[in-house]
């Protein structure tokens, strides 16, 4: 790859002199473990440098500092481990489980007759009405649900007639969809 860049073009057509940028890759990195090991080495070096004469004064101070650092480090590690356990939670201080923002809607096939009628009445007005088959003991009617009361429903048939049916006499409501 360097051979291609070092060569100059064989055919010149008013090309400016380009300076090829240098690639600077990452050469230094750090990690928490490496920093902890470095601090421990520094503390052990301080203890060795103190010597036998100052053994009573300096080590007490160094030991107290390292004990404080260990306490702080332990608290930090506990916090981080607790944080890793709560990865699913978006906020660090809430312990509640996430709830879905939308409630699951039943399939039309899973609904009973009254739920199906409510679904068809509350169907979005931006969408065309869905043709259905309304089955009673006597007959089956094809059409669109127009309105619903506690006792009656009104169904608009395909020939623009409107029929009233008793809600209690309905056996089933089935979607048939649009035919082409």
Backbone as a printed PyTorch tensor [residue, N CA C, xyz], in Angstrom:
tensor([[[  0.8140,  -1.1800,   0.0000],
         [  0.0000,   0.0000,   0.0000],
         [  0.8670,   1.2560,   0.0000]],

        [[  1.9860,   1.2130,   0.6830],
         [  2.8750,   2.3760,   0.7030],
         [  3.5200,   2.5800,  -0.6610]],

        [[  3.7040,   1.4910,  -1.4050],
         [  4.2990,   1.6250,  -2.7340],
         [  3.3980,   2.4320,  -3.6580]],

        [[  2.0850,   2.2410,  -3.5500],
         [  1.1500,   2.9650,  -4.4020],
         [  1.1460,   4.4530,  -4.0730]],

        [[  1.2630,   4.7920,  -2.8100],
         [  1.2210,   6.1930,  -2.4090],
         [  2.5120,   6.9150,  -2.7530]],

        [[  3.6120,   6.2200,  -2.7110],
         [  4.8960,   6.8640,  -2.9810],
         [  5.0860,   7.1580,  -4.4610]],

        [[  4.4580,   6.3820,  -5.2960],
         [  4.5660,   6.6390,  -6.7280],
         [  3.7560,   7.8630,  -7.1010]],

        [[  4.2660,   8.5940,  -8.0370],
         [  3.5350,   9.7430,  -8.5270],
         [  2.8170,   9.3470,  -9.8090]],

        [[  1.7850,  10.1000, -10.1600],
         [  1.0340,   9.7420, -11.3680],
         [  1.9220,   9.8090, -12.6100]],

        [[  1.6140,   8.9480, -13.5640],
         [  2.3950,   8.8950, -14.7900],
         [  1.9550,   9.9610, -15.7980]],

        [[  0.7100,  10.3860, -15.6950],
         [  0.1780,  11.3420, -16.6480],
         [ -0.3030,  12.5720, -15.8770]],

        [[  0.3160,  13.7200, -16.1160],
         [ -0.0100,  14.9250, -15.3660],
         [ -0.9990,  15.7890, -16.1300]],

        [[ -2.0850,  16.1740, -15.4360],
         [ -3.0320,  17.1340, -15.9920],
         [ -3.3230,  18.1420, -14.8870]],

        [[ -2.5800,  19.1630, -14.7930],
         [ -2.7300,  20.2350, -13.8170],
         [ -3.1890,  19.7140, -12.4580]],

        [[ -2.3850,  18.9260, -11.8700],
         [ -2.7180,  18.4030, -10.5500],
         [ -1.9260,  19.1600,  -9.4990]],

        [[ -2.5930,  19.5780,  -8.4410],
         [ -1.8740,  20.2920,  -7.3820],
         [ -1.0140,  19.3190,  -6.5880]],

        [[ -0.0750,  19.8710,  -5.8340],
         [  0.7620,  19.0370,  -4.9760],
         [ -0.0050,  18.7240,  -3.6950]],

        [[ -0.3620,  17.4810,  -3.5570],
         [ -1.0830,  17.0520,  -2.3630],
         [ -0.0970,  16.5800,  -1.3160]],

        [[ -0.3970,  16.8930,  -0.0700],
         [  0.3900,  16.3420,   1.0320],
         [ -0.4110,  15.1940,   1.6220]],

        [[  0.1880,  14.0480,   1.6280],
         [ -0.4980,  12.8710,   2.1510],
         [ -0.4630,  12.9420,   3.6740]],

        [[ -1.6280,  12.8370,   4.3360],
         [ -1.6570,  12.9500,   5.8020],
         [ -1.0000,  11.7440,   6.4630]],

        [[ -0.4130,  11.9900,   7.6380],
         [  0.2210,  10.9070,   8.3840],
         [ -0.8400,  10.1560,   9.1630]],

        [[ -0.6620,   8.8690,   9.2730],
         [ -1.5660,   8.0580,  10.0850],
         [ -1.0260,   8.0020,  11.4970]],

        [[ -1.7970,   8.5090,  12.4210],
         [ -1.3920,   8.4670,  13.8240],
         [ -2.3020,   7.4860,  14.5390]],

        [[ -1.7120,   6.4130,  14.9410],
         [ -2.4740,   5.3710,  15.6180],
         [ -2.3090,   5.5310,  17.1280]],

        [[ -3.1930,   4.9070,  17.8690],
         [ -3.1300,   4.9660,  19.3220],
         [ -1.9250,   4.1650,  19.7980]],

        [[ -1.1010,   4.8050,  20.6100],
         [  0.0970,   4.1140,  21.0920],
         [  0.0540,   3.9060,  22.6000]],

        [[ -0.7560,   4.7080,  23.3130],
         [ -0.8070,   4.5980,  24.7650],
         [ -2.2560,   4.3400,  25.1750]],

        [[ -2.4140,   3.4440,  26.1270],
         [ -3.7430,   3.1980,  26.6660],
         [ -3.6230,   2.9550,  28.1590]],

        [[ -4.7300,   3.0640,  28.8570],
         [ -4.7150,   2.8190,  30.2990],
         [ -5.9620,   2.0440,  30.6680]],

        [[ -5.8730,   1.3330,  31.7730],
         [ -7.0230,   0.6070,  32.2730],
         [ -7.0540,   0.7430,  33.7830]],

        [[ -8.1570,   0.4010,  34.3860],
         [ -8.3050,   0.5390,  35.8350],
         [ -7.3540,  -0.3930,  36.5660]],

        [[ -7.2200,  -1.6040,  36.0490],
         [ -6.3310,  -2.5650,  36.7110],
         [ -4.8900,  -2.0720,  36.7020]],

        [[ -4.4610,  -1.5180,  35.5880],
         [ -3.0850,  -1.0220,  35.4860],
         [ -2.8760,   0.1390,  36.4580]],

        [[ -3.8680,   1.0160,  36.5970],
         [ -3.7350,   2.1320,  37.5300],
         [ -3.6780,   1.6300,  38.9650]],

        [[ -4.4890,   0.6380,  39.3030],
         [ -4.4770,   0.0860,  40.6550],
         [ -3.1250,  -0.5640,  40.9630]],

        [[ -2.5950,  -1.3120,  40.0100],
         [ -1.2910,  -1.9490,  40.2110],
         [ -0.1970,  -0.9000,  40.3930]],

        [[ -0.2770,   0.1890,  39.6340],
         [  0.7160,   1.2520,  39.7330],
         [  0.6620,   1.9080,  41.1220]],

        [[ -0.5420,   2.1510,  41.6400],
         [ -0.6800,   2.7360,  42.9760],
         [ -0.1420,   1.8000,  44.0390]],

        [[ -0.4050,   0.5100,  43.9030],
         [  0.1010,  -0.4520,  44.8780],
         [  1.6280,  -0.4950,  44.8580]],

        [[  2.2280,  -0.4160,  43.6840],
         [  3.6900,  -0.3980,  43.5680],
         [  4.2600,   0.8560,  44.2300]],

        [[  3.6000,   1.9980,  44.0330],
         [  4.0670,   3.2360,  44.6490],
         [  4.0090,   3.1280,  46.1720]],

        [[  2.9310,   2.5720,  46.7000],
         [  2.8050,   2.4110,  48.1500],
         [  3.8760,   1.4740,  48.6960]],

        [[  4.1520,   0.3810,  47.9910],
         [  5.1830,  -0.5530,  48.4570],
         [  6.5690,   0.0990,  48.3680]],

        [[  6.8200,   0.9180,  47.3390],
         [  8.0900,   1.6350,  47.2140],
         [  8.2660,   2.6410,  48.3500]],

        [[  7.1840,   3.3090,  48.7470],
         [  7.2610,   4.2550,  49.8580],
         [  7.6240,   3.5340,  51.1560]],

        [[  7.0710,   2.3630,  51.3460],
         [  7.3890,   1.5960,  52.5550],
         [  8.8530,   1.1600,  52.5640]],

        [[  9.3790,   0.7750,  51.4030],
         [ 10.7720,   0.3360,  51.3090],
         [ 11.7290,   1.5120,  51.4950]],

        [[ 11.3680,   2.6800,  50.9430],
         [ 12.2270,   3.8510,  51.0360],
         [ 12.2520,   4.4410,  52.4500]],

        [[ 11.2190,   4.1990,  53.2210],
         [ 11.1420,   4.7740,  54.5620],
         [ 12.2960,   4.2890,  55.4340]],

        [[ 12.7430,   3.1010,  55.2370],
         [ 13.8940,   2.5840,  55.9840],
         [ 13.5210,   2.1460,  57.3880]],

        [[ 14.4860,   1.5450,  58.1090],
         [ 14.1860,   1.0160,  59.4340],
         [ 14.0470,   2.0970,  60.5090]],

        [[ 14.7040,   3.2790,  60.3770],
         [ 14.6450,   4.3050,  61.4080],
         [ 13.2680,   4.9570,  61.4680]],

        [[ 12.7050,   5.2550,  60.3210],
         [ 11.4240,   5.9490,  60.2600],
         [ 10.2610,   4.9650,  60.1630]],

        [[ 10.5310,   3.7500,  60.4860],
         [  9.5550,   2.6940,  60.3460],
         [  8.3040,   2.9540,  61.1650]],

        [[  8.4360,   3.5810,  62.3190],
         [  7.2990,   3.7850,  63.1910],
         [  6.4600,   4.9870,  62.7620]],

        [[  7.0640,   6.0680,  62.2370],
         [  6.3210,   7.2760,  61.9020],
         [  5.6810,   7.2000,  60.5150]],

        [[  6.4340,   6.9700,  59.5070],
         [  5.9520,   7.0090,  58.1340],
         [  4.9950,   5.8630,  57.8150]],

        [[  5.3100,   4.6400,  58.1990],
         [  4.3930,   3.5670,  57.8370],
         [  2.9920,   3.7670,  58.4010]],

        [[  2.8520,   4.3450,  59.5800],
         [  1.5180,   4.5700,  60.1330],
         [  0.7270,   5.5000,  59.2120]],

        [[  1.3670,   6.5810,  58.7630],
         [  0.6960,   7.5210,  57.8770],
         [  0.3800,   6.8650,  56.5420]],

        [[  1.3410,   6.1450,  56.0060],
         [  1.1400,   5.4750,  54.7200],
         [  0.0590,   4.4160,  54.8490]],

        [[  0.0830,   3.6650,  55.9590],
         [ -0.9220,   2.6200,  56.1630],
         [ -2.3060,   3.2400,  56.2830]],

        [[ -2.4190,   4.3820,  56.9850],
         [ -3.7060,   5.0520,  57.1120],
         [ -4.2040,   5.5320,  55.7520]],

        [[ -3.2920,   6.1250,  54.9630],
         [ -3.6740,   6.5950,  53.6270],
         [ -4.1160,   5.4430,  52.7390]],

        [[ -3.3650,   4.3490,  52.7810],
         [ -3.7350,   3.2020,  51.9390],
         [ -5.0340,   2.5850,  52.4210]],

        [[ -5.2840,   2.5840,  53.7370],
         [ -6.5470,   2.0550,  54.2670],
         [ -7.7140,   2.9170,  53.7960]],

        [[ -7.5350,   4.2410,  53.8170],
         [ -8.5760,   5.1450,  53.3350],
         [ -8.8140,   4.9310,  51.8410]],

        [[ -7.7260,   4.7940,  51.0930],
         [ -7.8570,   4.5640,  49.6590],
         [ -8.5550,   3.2370,  49.3860]],

        [[ -8.2440,   2.2330,  50.1970],
         [ -8.8850,   0.9260,  50.0090],
         [-10.3790,   1.0250,  50.3070]],

        [[-10.7520,   1.7920,  51.3540],
         [-12.1640,   1.9740,  51.6710],
         [-12.8900,   2.6790,  50.5300]],

        [[-12.2650,   3.7340,  50.0290],
         [-12.8680,   4.4780,  48.9190],
         [-12.9670,   3.5860,  47.6840]],

        [[-11.9000,   2.8460,  47.4120],
         [-11.8910,   1.9560,  46.2490],
         [-12.9750,   0.8830,  46.3940]],

        [[-13.1370,   0.3510,  47.6160],
         [-14.1720,  -0.6650,  47.8490],
         [-15.5590,  -0.0950,  47.6200]],

        [[-15.7870,   1.1380,  48.0650],
         [-17.0920,   1.7780,  47.8520],
         [-17.3540,   1.9760,  46.3620]],

        [[-16.3320,   2.3860,  45.6360],
         [-16.4720,   2.5850,  44.1920],
         [-16.7910,   1.2600,  43.5090]],

        [[-16.1000,   0.2030,  43.8830],
         [-16.3370,  -1.1050,  43.2670],
         [-17.7390,  -1.6130,  43.5750]],

        [[-18.2310,  -1.3900,  44.8090],
         [-19.5940,  -1.7910,  45.1440],
         [-20.6040,  -1.0410,  44.2920]],

        [[-20.3830,   0.2590,  44.1250],
         [-21.2860,   1.0750,  43.3130],
         [-21.3060,   0.5830,  41.8750]],

        [[-20.1230,   0.3100,  41.3110],
         [-20.0470,  -0.1440,  39.9240],
         [-20.6600,  -1.5220,  39.7490]],

        [[-20.4610,  -2.4180,  40.7200],
         [-21.0510,  -3.7510,  40.5990],
         [-22.5690,  -3.6590,  40.6870]],

        [[-23.0700,  -2.7830,  41.5490],
         [-24.5150,  -2.5760,  41.6240],
         [-25.0550,  -1.9760,  40.3400]],

        [[-24.2520,  -1.1420,  39.7320],
         [-24.6460,  -0.5130,  38.4730],
         [-24.7170,  -1.5380,  37.3500]],

        [[-23.7680,  -2.4720,  37.3210],
         [-23.7610,  -3.5030,  36.2930],
         [-24.9580,  -4.4210,  36.4390]],

        [[-25.3890,  -4.6670,  37.6950],
         [-26.5610,  -5.5100,  37.9150],
         [-27.8210,  -4.8360,  37.4150]],

        [[-27.8450,  -3.5120,  37.4630],
         [-29.0270,  -2.7580,  37.0620],
         [-28.9140,  -2.2460,  35.6410]],

        [[-28.1950,  -2.9330,  34.7800],
         [-27.9970,  -2.4430,  33.4140],
         [-29.3130,  -2.2350,  32.6850]],

        [[-30.3080,  -3.0590,  32.9310],
         [-31.5890,  -2.9330,  32.2670],
         [-32.3280,  -1.6640,  32.6480]],

        [[-32.0520,  -1.0900,  33.8110],
         [-32.7360,   0.1010,  34.2730],
         [-32.0400,   1.3210,  33.6900]],

        [[-32.8180,   2.2510,  33.1530],
         [-32.2160,   3.3970,  32.4890],
         [-31.6740,   4.4210,  33.4840]],

        [[-32.3030,   4.5830,  34.6460],
         [-31.8230,   5.5290,  35.6350],
         [-31.0420,   4.7670,  36.6950]],

        [[-29.9660,   5.3860,  37.1890],
         [-29.0790,   4.7050,  38.1330],
         [-29.7270,   4.5100,  39.4980]],

        [[-30.6700,   5.3580,  39.8930],
         [-31.1890,   5.3080,  41.2470],
         [-32.5800,   4.6910,  41.3510]],

        [[-33.1360,   4.2090,  40.2720],
         [-34.4460,   3.5660,  40.3460],
         [-34.2700,   2.0640,  40.3460]],

        [[-35.0310,   1.4000,  41.1820],
         [-34.9250,  -0.0470,  41.2740],
         [-36.1160,  -0.7300,  40.6190]],

        [[-37.0130,   0.0370,  40.0220],
         [-38.1870,  -0.5500,  39.3850],
         [-37.8120,  -1.1620,  38.0510]],

        [[-38.5570,  -2.2000,  37.6950],
         [-38.3380,  -2.8060,  36.3840],
         [-39.0090,  -1.9490,  35.3290]],

        [[-38.4630,  -1.9900,  34.1320],
         [-39.0340,  -1.2230,  33.0330],
         [-40.3420,  -1.8530,  32.6030]],

        [[-41.3060,  -1.0080,  32.3550],
         [-42.5960,  -1.4770,  31.8800],
         [-42.7350,  -1.0460,  30.4260]],

        [[-43.3380,  -1.8640,  29.5960],
         [-43.5040,  -1.4560,  28.2040],
         [-44.4040,  -0.2240,  28.1240]],

        [[-44.0910,   0.6590,  27.1920],
         [-44.8430,   1.8970,  27.0820],
         [-46.2150,   1.6710,  26.4600]],

        [[-46.3730,   0.5990,  25.6980],
         [-47.6560,   0.2910,  25.0910],
         [-48.2020,  -0.9970,  25.6860]],

        [[-49.4930,  -0.9970,  25.9380],
         [-50.1200,  -2.2220,  26.4050],
         [-50.3740,  -3.1350,  25.2090]],

        [[-50.2120,  -4.4140,  25.4070],
         [-50.4300,  -5.3690,  24.3260],
         [-51.9110,  -5.4150,  24.0010]],

        [[-52.2240,  -5.3140,  22.7250],
         [-53.6060,  -5.3750,  22.2740],
         [-53.8810,  -6.8060,  21.8460]],

        [[-55.0540,  -7.3060,  22.2340],
         [-55.4290,  -8.6610,  21.8460],
         [-55.6210,  -8.7300,  20.3370]],

        [[-55.4220,  -9.8940,  19.8100],
         [-55.7580, -10.1120,  18.4090],
         [-57.2760, -10.1360,  18.2810]],

        [[-57.7410,  -9.8390,  17.0970],
         [-59.1770,  -9.8290,  16.8600],
         [-59.7640, -11.2150,  17.0930]],

        [[-59.0130, -12.2500,  16.7360],
         [-59.4910, -13.6250,  16.9180],
         [-59.5970, -14.0020,  18.3950]],

        [[-58.7950, -13.3840,  19.2560],
         [-58.8010, -13.7010,  20.6850],
         [-59.9110, -12.9890,  21.4370]],

        [[-60.5280, -11.9650,  20.8510],
         [-61.5580, -11.1770,  21.5270],
         [-62.8990, -11.9040,  21.5090]],

        [[-63.7360, -11.5890,  22.5050],
         [-65.0980, -12.1080,  22.4630],
         [-65.9580, -11.1420,  21.6470]],

        [[-67.2340, -11.4490,  21.4840],
         [-68.1050, -10.6900,  20.5740],
         [-68.2280,  -9.2210,  20.9860]],

        [[-68.4300,  -8.9450,  22.2660],
         [-68.5800,  -7.5500,  22.7090],
         [-67.2870,  -6.7600,  22.5360]],

        [[-66.1540,  -7.3840,  22.7970],
         [-64.8700,  -6.7030,  22.5860],
         [-64.6580,  -6.4110,  21.1040]],

        [[-65.0620,  -7.3270,  20.2540],
         [-64.9330,  -7.0980,  18.8060],
         [-65.7810,  -5.9130,  18.3670]],

        [[-67.0040,  -5.8200,  18.8910],
         [-67.8700,  -4.6870,  18.5390],
         [-67.2580,  -3.3680,  19.0220]],

        [[-66.7370,  -3.3540,  20.2300],
         [-66.0800,  -2.1400,  20.7390],
         [-64.8730,  -1.7670,  19.8830]],

        [[-64.1110,  -2.7820,  19.4610],
         [-62.9410,  -2.5380,  18.6140],
         [-63.3640,  -1.9070,  17.2960]],

        [[-64.4230,  -2.4350,  16.6900],
         [-64.8800,  -1.9160,  15.3980],
         [-65.4580,  -0.5090,  15.5240]],

        [[-66.1010,  -0.1980,  16.6480],
         [-66.6390,   1.1540,  16.8550],
         [-65.4900,   2.1470,  17.0540]],

        [[-64.4570,   1.7410,  17.7920],
         [-63.3230,   2.6310,  18.0840],
         [-62.2240,   2.5660,  17.0260]],

        [[-62.5060,   1.9550,  15.8880],
         [-61.5160,   1.8370,  14.8200],
         [-61.1560,   3.2370,  14.3250]],

        [[-59.8790,   3.5050,  14.0110],
         [-59.4630,   4.8560,  13.6010],
         [-60.2500,   5.3620,  12.3920]],

        [[-60.6530,   6.6150,  12.4820],
         [-61.4680,   7.2170,  11.4160],
         [-60.6510,   7.4990,  10.1630]],

        [[-59.3190,   7.5550,  10.2870],
         [-58.4710,   7.8120,   9.1240],
         [-58.4570,   6.6150,   8.1800]],

        [[-58.7260,   5.4330,   8.7150],
         [-58.7110,   4.2120,   7.9090],
         [-60.1220,   3.8750,   7.4490]],

        [[-60.2350,   3.2240,   6.3140],
         [-61.5760,   2.8400,   5.8520],
         [-62.1700,   1.7870,   6.7880]],

        [[-63.5060,   1.7630,   6.9180],
         [-64.1260,   0.7690,   7.7900],
         [-63.8880,  -0.6460,   7.2690]],

        [[-63.8580,  -1.5770,   8.1980],
         [-63.5700,  -2.9680,   7.8360],
         [-64.8730,  -3.7280,   7.6390]],

        [[-65.0460,  -4.3650,   6.4910],
         [-66.2500,  -5.1810,   6.3020],
         [-66.1740,  -6.4480,   7.1510]],

        [[-67.3150,  -6.8150,   7.7270],
         [-67.3720,  -7.9680,   8.6180],
         [-68.5980,  -8.8160,   8.3090]],

        [[-68.5770, -10.0210,   8.8300],
         [-69.7470, -10.8980,   8.7840],
         [-70.2980, -10.9520,  10.1990]],

        [[-71.5700, -10.5680,  10.3540],
         [-72.2400, -10.6100,  11.6490],
         [-73.1750, -11.8160,  11.6200]],

        [[-72.8450, -12.8380,  12.3910],
         [-73.6180, -14.0780,  12.3830],
         [-74.6010, -14.1050,  13.5480]],

        [[-75.8460, -14.4140,  13.2010],
         [-76.8780, -14.6640,  14.2130],
         [-77.3270, -16.1070,  14.0450]],

        [[-78.2850, -16.5310,  14.8600],
         [-78.7840, -17.9030,  14.7340],
         [-79.5430, -18.0780,  13.4240]],

        [[-80.1940, -17.0100,  12.9610],
         [-81.0360, -17.0930,  11.7750],
         [-80.2690, -16.8470,  10.4760]],

        [[-79.3530, -15.8610,  10.4750],
         [-78.7020, -15.4730,   9.2170],
         [-77.3240, -14.8820,   9.4750]],

        [[-76.5990, -14.6690,   8.3980],
         [-75.2920, -14.0120,   8.4390],
         [-75.3740, -12.7760,   7.5500]],

        [[-74.9550, -11.6450,   8.0810],
         [-75.0460, -10.3790,   7.3620],
         [-73.6400,  -9.8620,   7.1160]],

        [[-73.4090,  -9.4060,   5.8760],
         [-72.1220,  -8.8000,   5.5170],
         [-72.2940,  -7.3010,   5.4300]],

        [[-71.3440,  -6.5710,   6.0880],
         [-71.4240,  -5.1250,   6.0210],
         [-70.4610,  -4.4670,   6.9920]],

        [[-70.7080,  -3.1600,   7.2090],
         [-69.8610,  -2.3510,   8.0790],
         [-70.6430,  -1.9810,   9.3280]],

        [[-70.0010,  -2.0070,  10.4800],
         [-70.6360,  -1.6020,  11.7290],
         [-70.6810,  -0.0770,  11.7770]],

        [[-71.8920,   0.4750,  11.9460],
         [-72.0680,   1.9260,  11.9730],
         [-72.1480,   2.4310,  13.4130]],

        [[-73.0310,   1.8430,  14.2100],
         [-73.2030,   2.3070,  15.5800],
         [-73.5570,   1.1330,  16.4820]],

        [[-73.4400,   1.3870,  17.7950],
         [-73.6920,   0.3300,  18.7700],
         [-74.3240,   0.9410,  20.0050]],

        [[-75.3920,   0.3490,  20.4710],
         [-76.0240,   0.6850,  21.7500],
         [-75.8420,  -0.5160,  22.6660]],

        [[-76.4430,  -0.4280,  23.8520],
         [-76.3690,  -1.5650,  24.7710],
         [-77.1450,  -2.7700,  24.2320]],

        [[-78.2260,  -2.5200,  23.4730],
         [-79.0820,  -3.6150,  23.0000],
         [-78.9920,  -3.8610,  21.5040]],

        [[-78.6960,  -2.8110,  20.7050],
         [-78.7600,  -2.9170,  19.2550],
         [-77.4550,  -2.4640,  18.6070]],

        [[-77.1970,  -3.0220,  17.4190],
         [-76.1260,  -2.5180,  16.5650],
         [-76.7200,  -2.2320,  15.1960]],

        [[-76.1360,  -1.2700,  14.5040],
         [-76.5720,  -0.9560,  13.1480],
         [-75.4670,  -1.3450,  12.1880]],

        [[-75.8420,  -2.0910,  11.1590],
         [-74.8940,  -2.5800,  10.1680],
         [-75.2970,  -2.0260,   8.8110]],

        [[-74.3270,  -1.3910,   8.1420],
         [-74.5820,  -0.8890,   6.7910],
         [-74.1720,  -1.9760,   5.8080]],

        [[-75.1200,  -2.4420,   5.0120],
         [-74.8630,  -3.5020,   4.0480],
         [-74.1640,  -2.9320,   2.8190]],

        [[-73.7010,  -3.8140,   1.9430],
         [-72.9730,  -3.3790,   0.7500],
         [-73.8820,  -2.6600,  -0.2540]],

        [[-75.1970,  -2.8930,  -0.1630],
         [-76.1260,  -2.2010,  -1.0620],
         [-76.7170,  -0.9490,  -0.3950]],

        [[-76.0260,  -0.3790,   0.5850],
         [-76.3490,   0.8610,   1.2870],
         [-77.6090,   0.7960,   2.1510]],

        [[-78.1290,  -0.3770,   2.4250],
         [-79.2300,  -0.5110,   3.3750],
         [-78.6390,  -0.5990,   4.7760]],

        [[-79.4210,  -0.2340,   5.7770],
         [-78.9870,  -0.3040,   7.1710],
         [-79.9000,  -1.2810,   7.9080]],

        [[-79.3170,  -2.2320,   8.6190],
         [-80.0880,  -3.2080,   9.3860],
         [-79.7370,  -3.1060,  10.8540]],

        [[-80.7520,  -3.3310,  11.6990],
         [-80.5480,  -3.3560,  13.1350],
         [-80.5210,  -4.7990,  13.5890]],

        [[-79.5520,  -5.1030,  14.4480],
         [-79.4500,  -6.4510,  15.0110],
         [-79.3830,  -6.3510,  16.5270]],

        [[-79.9620,  -7.3100,  17.1960],
         [-79.8890,  -7.3770,  18.6500],
         [-78.5080,  -7.9040,  19.0440]],

        [[-77.8760,  -7.2570,  20.0180],
         [-76.5300,  -7.6470,  20.4440],
         [-76.5500,  -9.0490,  21.0460]],

        [[-77.5970,  -9.3790,  21.7760],
         [-77.6770, -10.6950,  22.4170],
         [-77.8600, -11.8250,  21.4070]],

        [[-78.4080, -11.5250,  20.2340],
         [-78.6220, -12.5730,  19.2290],
         [-77.3700, -12.8630,  18.4020]],

        [[-76.3210, -12.0320,  18.5330],
         [-75.0890, -12.2430,  17.7630],
         [-74.3370, -13.4630,  18.2770]],

        [[-73.9460, -14.3370,  17.3500],
         [-73.1080, -15.4800,  17.7110],
         [-71.6410, -15.1510,  17.5070]],

        [[-71.3270, -14.5050,  16.3790],
         [-69.9300, -14.2280,  16.0480],
         [-69.8380, -13.0100,  15.1460]],

        [[-68.6730, -12.3670,  15.2200],
         [-68.3350, -11.2580,  14.3320],
         [-66.9810, -11.6010,  13.7320]],

        [[-66.9210, -11.6700,  12.3950],
         [-65.6770, -12.0350,  11.7110],
         [-65.3220, -10.9610,  10.7010]],

        [[-64.0370, -10.6250,  10.6400],
         [-63.5620,  -9.6830,   9.6170],
         [-63.4130, -10.4400,   8.2980]],

        [[-63.8340,  -9.7850,   7.2110],
         [-63.6280, -10.4140,   5.8950],
         [-62.6340,  -9.6200,   5.0620]],

        [[-62.3690,  -8.3790,   5.4460],
         [-61.3860,  -7.5720,   4.7270],
         [-61.9330,  -7.0440,   3.4340]],

        [[-61.1240,  -6.2440,   2.7660],
         [-61.5460,  -5.6420,   1.5010],
         [-61.2750,  -6.5950,   0.3630]],

        [[-62.2170,  -6.7070,  -0.5280],
         [-62.0620,  -7.5870,  -1.7050],
         [-61.6800,  -6.7480,  -2.9020]],

        [[-60.8640,  -7.3060,  -3.7640],
         [-60.4360,  -6.5630,  -4.9520],
         [-61.1520,  -7.0540,  -6.1650]]])
